[in-house]
Every structure is written in structure tokens, then in C-alpha cells.
Amino acid sequence: MSVKLGTNPIAWSNDDLESLGGETPLETCLREASAAGFVGIEMGNKFPRDAATLEPLLENHDLSLVSGWYSSHLLTRDVAAEIQALGPHLALLKAMGCDQLIFAETSNAIHGRQEIPLSQSPAIEAAEMEAFAKRVTAVADHVRAEGLQLAYHHHAGTVVETGAEIEAFMAAAGESVGLLLDTGHAILAGADPVALARRYGSRITHVHCKDLRAEVLDQVRAQNMSFLDAVIAGIFTVPGDGCIDFPAVLETLHKCGYQGWLVVEAEQDPEKANPGIYAAMGHSNLARFAAEAGL
């Protein structure tokens, strides 16, 4: 296989709503992720932020660090300030041997605000999107010079959410900017992950594999729910447990020559969805889908 399977600790302890899984020890997350068969894991809010502590912690569970999310504020500060703010995170990922840096604009994002419905997601004008993409490109050039790839995460509740916004952003961004394809966020925003994989295959450098429950999506739209309330309601699940055609997504990625991580990142309420059980299910299903797709 030309891909490796990783996971994200958000199923055990949520980063955006820390009351979800807040009491779950990091040790439990690492033990269950490893037991499920994953060989890597992304950063979470309970992870130590220094390589000297983090590296042996992960090694004890036969896990490597896949990458980690970075919240940018390029709509409100310049490139130099962003690069300075990014420094410690970039240094940690570099020290841990990561090759991807997950990057998303959050200066006006609403995905972490439970009181604001997704229907009020921020949007920017075409000229501002072009200027923003050029600033992201400058940061990506810096990240590349440090030996890593910037993977831009389209995400619900941010300025790069819908298919049209992804298209506008990617058209204006330079070649140093990679795209993180997130299957669940694509469907939530009305985009087709297969079409995104086909269109941007050569620029997709990281993949988040989350499935989506269609009946909950209908509920979210009918009730004008916030992102966090959608998560609590169970909109996301692991690959093979929802409505997304993962074989088609992975077959398209294979045709595009994708090599890298496939990360199960499916935030749920751990009281309703046992993280260890769902991790094992997600790994089993994703491994099967990837093998059948030739990955």
C-alpha cells in the first residue's frame, strides 16, 4: 500500500467542545488507537507540545505523529506575523518527523461557537479571497523551505467551506499550497468529495476520512443547527458507517497517484459512540476500502 492509516484524537477528546471526552485520559486514546491498528495519530489538545516528551509517549504505543492542526489568522494579520505565530508548531512537527502541516483560517470562523448556526458561516468577496490565498501561499512557501507541506483544510464554518469557495481559493493559491480533502466536511457543505478528488488530485496532500449520517444532515439543515450541535447530534461517523461512497473517493485518489496518510477523523460524542469500538470499525473499513481501490 502506498498509504498509511492514521487517526485523530478528536473522537476521544474534542478540541472544539472540550466537554466531549474531557475526562478521557490521553493514555486511553493512544492505547485504543494503536489497538485498532492505526500506525499514526494527529495532535490533540491533551498532547504534550514538546518533542522530547511526545516522541517516547507515542513510541510506547507504536504510533508516529501524522501532523497537527494550525489555526491561522491571515485575514487579520500579515504574513510575517503569521509565520512568527506558526513557528513553535512548525518546529514541533519538524522535530517529530511530520511531512504535512494542517492549516485552516479561523480568524472569523464559527465552527467552535455553539450559538451560531452553520447557515451563518463567514464569507469573503472574490478580491479578498484572492488576496488571502496569496498570503497563504507565502506561508506555504516558508513551510516548504522548512521541509514540510502546507495542507489547507476546507472546513465547515470557515471562509473556505463550500465547493465554490474551495475552487476560488485553489485557483488563487500557488502550487506550494496543498489541499486537505475532508470527505465529511465536503458533504456537509454541499460539495462532492469524489469530484474534489478528481479535480484536485495532484494537489491533495492529506486526507481526512469521515463519514456522514444523511438523516442527521437533514436534521441539521431543517433545524438550522450549529456545527457543534451537529456533532453532538451525530452527523459524523467513521468510514463505512454513513452515506459517503469511500470506494469511489479512494479509487479516484489512486488514479491521481495519491500517496500519504488516510486519517480517520470522525468527531462524535464519546458517550454515545465508544471511541475504541468506532476506531476499530473505522480502521477495518478504511483498510478494506483502500486495498480494494489499489492504495
C-alpha positions as CSV (number, residue, x, y, z in Angstrom):
1,M,0.0,0.0,0.0
2,S,1.2,3.5,-0.8
3,V,-0.9,5.0,2.0
4,K,-0.7,4.7,5.8
5,L,-3.7,4.7,8.1
6,G,-3.9,7.2,10.9
7,T,-6.5,8.6,13.2
8,N,-7.3,11.8,15.2
9,P,-7.8,12.0,18.9
10,I,-11.0,14.2,18.5
11,A,-13.1,11.0,18.7
12,W,-11.8,10.6,22.3
13,S,-11.5,14.2,23.4
14,N,-13.0,17.0,21.3
15,D,-10.9,20.1,20.6
16,D,-13.8,22.4,19.8
17,L,-16.0,21.4,22.6
18,E,-13.8,20.1,25.4
19,S,-16.7,18.8,27.5
20,L,-16.9,16.0,25.0
21,G,-14.5,13.4,26.3
22,G,-12.9,16.0,28.6
23,E,-12.3,13.3,31.3
24,T,-10.8,10.8,28.9
25,P,-7.0,10.3,29.6
26,L,-4.7,10.7,26.7
27,E,-3.3,7.2,27.5
28,T,-6.7,5.7,26.8
29,C,-6.8,7.4,23.4
30,L,-3.3,6.2,22.4
31,R,-3.8,2.7,23.6
32,E,-7.1,2.2,21.8
33,A,-5.9,3.9,18.6
34,S,-2.9,1.5,18.5
35,A,-5.1,-1.5,19.3
36,A,-7.4,-0.6,16.4
37,G,-4.5,-1.0,14.1
38,F,-3.5,2.6,13.3
39,V,0.2,3.5,12.9
40,G,-0.2,7.2,13.3
41,I,-2.2,9.9,15.1
42,E,-2.7,13.6,14.8
43,M,-2.2,16.2,17.5
44,G,-5.0,16.8,20.1
45,N,-5.4,19.3,22.9
46,K,-4.1,16.8,25.5
47,F,-0.8,16.1,23.7
48,P,2.4,17.5,25.2
49,R,3.8,20.2,22.9
50,D,7.5,19.3,23.1
51,A,9.1,16.5,21.1
52,A,11.2,15.2,24.0
53,T,8.1,14.3,25.8
54,L,5.8,13.5,22.9
55,E,8.1,11.2,20.9
56,P,8.6,8.5,23.6
57,L,4.9,8.7,24.6
58,L,3.9,7.8,21.0
59,E,6.6,5.3,20.6
60,N,5.3,3.4,23.6
61,H,2.1,2.8,21.6
62,D,3.9,2.2,18.2
63,L,2.4,5.4,16.9
64,S,4.0,8.2,14.9
65,L,2.8,11.7,14.7
66,V,0.9,12.3,11.5
67,S,0.5,16.1,11.7
68,G,-1.4,18.7,13.7
69,W,-4.0,21.4,13.1
70,Y,-2.9,25.1,13.0
71,S,-5.4,27.9,13.3
72,S,-4.3,30.8,11.1
73,H,-5.4,34.4,11.2
74,L,-4.3,35.7,7.8
75,L,-7.5,37.7,7.4
76,T,-6.5,39.9,10.3
77,R,-2.6,39.8,10.3
78,D,0.2,39.9,7.8
79,V,2.4,37.1,6.5
80,A,5.3,37.9,8.7
81,A,3.2,37.9,11.9
82,E,1.6,34.6,10.8
83,I,4.9,32.9,10.2
84,Q,6.1,34.1,13.6
85,A,3.0,32.7,15.3
86,L,3.3,29.4,13.4
87,G,7.0,28.9,14.4
88,P,6.6,26.7,17.5
89,H,4.0,24.5,15.9
90,L,6.1,24.1,12.8
91,A,9.2,23.3,14.9
92,L,7.3,20.6,16.8
93,L,6.0,18.9,13.6
94,K,9.5,19.1,12.1
95,A,11.1,17.6,15.2
96,M,8.6,14.8,15.1
97,G,9.3,13.9,11.5
98,C,6.0,15.0,10.1
99,D,5.7,16.0,6.4
100,Q,2.3,17.7,6.5
101,L,1.1,20.9,8.3
102,I,-2.7,21.2,8.5
103,F,-3.7,24.8,8.1
104,A,-7.1,26.5,8.3
105,E,-8.2,30.1,8.6
106,T,-10.1,30.7,11.9
107,S,-10.0,34.4,12.5
108,N,-13.7,34.7,11.8
109,A,-14.7,31.0,12.0
110,I,-17.9,29.9,13.7
111,H,-17.3,26.1,14.0
112,G,-16.3,26.5,17.6
113,R,-19.3,28.7,18.5
114,Q,-22.2,26.6,19.6
115,E,-24.7,29.5,19.5
116,I,-24.2,30.3,15.8
117,P,-25.8,28.1,13.1
118,L,-23.9,26.9,10.1
119,S,-26.1,28.9,7.9
120,Q,-24.2,32.0,9.1
121,S,-20.8,30.7,8.0
122,P,-18.5,33.6,7.1
123,A,-17.9,34.5,3.5
124,I,-15.5,36.9,1.8
125,E,-15.6,38.7,-1.5
126,A,-13.7,37.4,-4.5
127,A,-10.9,40.0,-4.3
128,E,-10.4,39.3,-0.6
129,M,-10.3,35.5,-1.3
130,E,-7.6,36.1,-3.9
131,A,-5.5,38.2,-1.6
132,F,-6.0,35.7,1.3
133,A,-4.9,32.8,-1.0
134,K,-1.7,34.7,-1.9
135,R,-0.9,35.2,1.8
136,V,-1.5,31.5,2.4
137,T,0.9,30.8,-0.5
138,A,3.6,32.9,1.1
139,V,3.2,31.0,4.4
140,A,3.2,27.7,2.4
141,D,6.5,28.7,0.7
142,H,8.0,29.2,4.1
143,V,6.7,25.9,5.4
144,R,8.1,24.2,2.3
145,A,11.5,25.8,2.9
146,E,11.4,24.2,6.3
147,G,10.8,20.8,4.7
148,L,7.0,20.3,5.2
149,Q,4.0,20.6,3.0
150,L,1.1,23.0,4.0
151,A,-2.2,21.2,3.6
152,Y,-5.1,23.6,3.6
153,H,-8.2,22.3,5.4
154,H,-11.5,23.3,3.9
155,H,-13.8,23.3,6.9
156,A,-17.4,24.0,7.9
157,G,-17.9,27.4,9.5
158,T,-14.9,28.9,7.8
159,V,-14.2,31.1,4.7
160,V,-13.2,28.0,2.7
161,E,-16.1,25.7,3.1
162,T,-18.3,25.3,0.0
163,G,-17.3,23.8,-3.3
164,A,-17.3,27.3,-4.8
165,E,-15.0,28.6,-2.1
166,I,-12.6,25.7,-2.4
167,E,-12.5,26.4,-6.2
168,A,-11.9,30.2,-5.7
169,F,-9.2,29.5,-3.1
170,M,-7.3,26.9,-5.0
171,A,-7.4,28.9,-8.2
172,A,-5.7,31.8,-6.5
173,A,-3.3,29.8,-4.3
174,G,0.2,28.9,-5.6
175,E,1.5,25.4,-6.2
176,S,3.1,25.2,-2.8
177,V,-0.4,25.1,-1.2
178,G,-1.7,21.6,-0.9
179,L,-5.3,20.7,-0.3
180,L,-6.5,18.6,2.6
181,L,-9.5,16.7,1.4
182,D,-12.0,16.1,4.1
183,T,-14.9,13.9,2.9
184,G,-17.3,14.7,5.7
185,H,-16.8,18.5,5.5
186,A,-17.3,18.3,1.8
187,I,-20.7,16.6,2.0
188,L,-21.7,18.9,4.9
189,A,-21.0,21.9,2.7
190,G,-22.8,20.5,-0.3
191,A,-19.7,19.5,-2.2
192,D,-18.9,16.1,-3.8
193,P,-15.7,14.6,-2.4
194,V,-15.3,12.4,-5.5
195,A,-15.4,15.5,-7.7
196,L,-13.0,17.3,-5.5
197,A,-10.6,14.3,-5.6
198,R,-10.9,14.2,-9.4
199,R,-10.3,17.9,-9.8
200,Y,-7.6,18.5,-7.3
201,G,-6.0,15.1,-7.1
202,S,-2.5,16.3,-8.0
203,R,-2.7,18.9,-5.2
204,I,-4.3,16.8,-2.5
205,T,-1.5,16.1,0.0
206,H,-3.6,14.9,3.0
207,V,-6.9,13.2,3.5
208,H,-9.4,13.2,6.4
209,C,-11.8,10.3,6.2
210,K,-15.0,10.9,8.0
211,D,-18.4,9.5,7.0
212,L,-21.7,11.3,7.4
213,R,-25.1,10.3,8.5
214,A,-27.6,11.6,5.9
215,E,-30.6,11.6,8.3
216,V,-28.7,13.8,10.7
217,L,-27.6,16.1,7.9
218,D,-31.3,16.6,7.0
219,Q,-32.0,17.3,10.7
220,V,-29.1,19.9,10.9
221,R,-30.4,21.7,7.9
222,A,-34.1,21.6,9.0
223,Q,-33.3,22.8,12.5
224,N,-30.6,25.4,11.4
225,M,-28.1,23.9,13.8
226,S,-24.6,25.0,14.7
227,F,-21.6,22.8,13.8
228,L,-21.1,21.7,17.4
229,D,-24.7,20.8,17.8
230,A,-24.5,18.8,14.6
231,V,-21.5,16.9,16.0
232,I,-23.4,16.2,19.2
233,A,-26.4,15.0,17.1
234,G,-24.1,12.5,15.4
235,I,-23.6,13.9,12.0
236,F,-20.2,12.3,11.6
237,T,-19.1,8.7,11.9
238,V,-16.2,6.5,10.7
239,P,-15.8,5.3,7.1
240,G,-18.4,2.7,6.1
241,D,-21.0,3.7,8.7
242,G,-22.6,6.5,6.7
243,C,-23.6,7.7,3.3
244,I,-20.3,8.6,1.7
245,D,-19.0,6.4,-1.2
246,F,-15.5,5.8,0.1
247,P,-14.6,3.2,-2.6
248,A,-15.2,5.9,-5.2
249,V,-13.2,8.5,-3.3
250,L,-10.3,6.2,-2.8
251,E,-10.4,4.8,-6.4
252,T,-10.2,8.4,-7.6
253,L,-7.3,9.2,-5.3
254,H,-5.5,6.1,-6.6
255,K,-5.9,7.2,-10.2
256,C,-4.4,10.5,-9.2
257,G,-1.4,8.8,-7.7
258,Y,-2.1,9.8,-4.1
259,Q,0.5,8.7,-1.5
260,G,0.3,9.7,2.1
261,W,-1.9,9.5,5.1
262,L,-5.6,8.5,5.2
263,V,-6.8,9.7,8.6
264,V,-10.0,8.6,10.3
265,E,-11.2,11.9,11.8
266,A,-14.8,11.5,12.9
267,E,-15.7,13.5,15.9
268,Q,-18.7,12.1,17.9
269,D,-20.0,12.3,21.4
270,P,-17.9,9.6,23.1
271,E,-20.8,8.9,25.5
272,K,-22.9,7.8,22.5
273,A,-20.2,6.4,20.3
274,N,-17.5,4.4,22.2
275,P,-14.2,5.7,20.6
276,G,-12.4,2.4,20.9
277,I,-15.2,0.5,19.1
278,Y,-15.6,3.0,16.4
279,A,-11.8,3.3,15.9
280,A,-11.6,-0.4,15.2
281,M,-14.6,-0.2,12.9
282,G,-13.1,2.7,11.0
283,H,-9.7,1.1,10.6
284,S,-11.2,-2.2,9.4
285,N,-13.5,-0.5,6.9
286,L,-10.9,2.0,5.6
287,A,-8.2,-0.6,5.2
288,R,-10.6,-2.7,3.2
289,F,-11.7,0.2,1.0
290,A,-8.1,1.3,0.4
291,A,-6.9,-2.2,-0.5
292,E,-9.8,-2.6,-2.9
293,A,-9.0,0.7,-4.5
294,G,-5.4,-0.3,-5.1
295,L,-4.0,2.0,-2.5
